[in-house]
Amino acid sequence: MCPSDIYQLPVSTNGFGASAEVFVSDNQYPCSIAVKDEVIGDEVKIQVQRDDADTWIDYEQGQLLIGKKIKCRIAYGGETRKITIEVFHT
């Protein structure tokens, strides 16, 4: 079983919410992100930024990311709320 961390990220009805650093390591290691609330999981859009890049890229749940630092932001078409994500890493 991989270790994991749980984060609650805010979203609003107007696109992506604030970003949060969800993975930091001295070396490049793999990690992946999943929405904990399966009922809305398919409706949540995730974008990630890897290793201080300037560009946000779309992310599919479960996709493997390799880097030293990963930032994440999410969007949800519903009401303003916090959405819980789990970040799996080695």
C-alpha positions in Angstrom: 0.0 0.0 0.0 1.3 3.4 -0.9 1.3 6.2 1.7 -1.1 9.0 1.0 -2.0 12.5 2.2 -5.5 14.0 2.3 -6.2 17.6 1.3 -9.3 19.8 1.2 -9.2 22.2 -1.7 -11.7 25.1 -2.1 -13.6 25.5 -5.3 -16.0 28.2 -6.5 -18.7 28.2 -9.1 -16.5 30.4 -11.3 -13.7 28.0 -12.4 -10.6 26.8 -10.7 -10.1 27.5 -7.0 -6.8 28.5 -5.3 -3.9 26.1 -5.8 -2.2 24.1 -3.1 1.1 22.3 -3.0 0.2 18.6 -2.6 3.6 16.9 -3.0 7.2 17.9 -2.2 10.3 15.7 -2.3 14.1 16.1 -2.5 14.1 13.6 -5.4 11.8 13.0 -8.2 9.2 10.4 -7.2 5.8 9.3 -8.6 2.5 10.4 -7.2 -1.1 10.4 -8.3 -4.3 12.2 -7.3 -7.8 11.0 -6.7 -11.0 12.7 -5.6 -12.3 11.1 -2.4 -16.0 11.9 -3.0 -16.9 9.3 -5.7 -20.4 10.8 -6.2 -18.9 14.0 -7.7 -15.5 12.6 -8.8 -16.3 12.5 -12.5 -17.5 16.2 -12.4 -14.3 17.5 -10.8 -11.7 19.0 -13.1 -8.1 18.8 -11.9 -5.1 20.7 -13.1 -1.5 20.3 -12.0 1.7 22.3 -12.1 5.0 20.3 -11.9 8.3 21.5 -10.5 7.7 25.2 -10.7 6.5 25.2 -14.3 4.5 28.2 -15.3 1.9 26.1 -17.2 -1.1 24.3 -15.7 -2.0 21.0 -17.4 -5.2 19.0 -17.2 -4.9 15.9 -15.1 -6.9 12.7 -15.2 -7.5 11.0 -11.9 -5.0 8.2 -11.3 -2.5 9.4 -13.9 1.1 9.0 -12.7 3.0 12.2 -12.1 6.8 12.3 -11.5 8.4 15.3 -10.0 9.9 17.0 -6.9 7.0 19.5 -6.4 3.4 19.2 -7.5 0.7 21.9 -7.2 -2.9 21.2 -7.8 -6.1 23.2 -8.4 -9.6 22.0 -9.0 -12.9 23.1 -10.5 -16.4 21.8 -9.9 -19.6 23.0 -11.6 -21.6 22.8 -8.4 -21.8 25.1 -5.5 -18.9 26.7 -3.6 -17.4 24.2 -1.3 -14.2 22.3 -0.3 -13.4 19.0 -2.2 -11.3 16.3 -0.6 -8.5 14.8 -2.7 -6.1 12.0 -1.8 -2.5 12.2 -3.1 -0.7 8.8 -3.3 3.1 8.7 -3.3 6.0 6.4 -2.6 
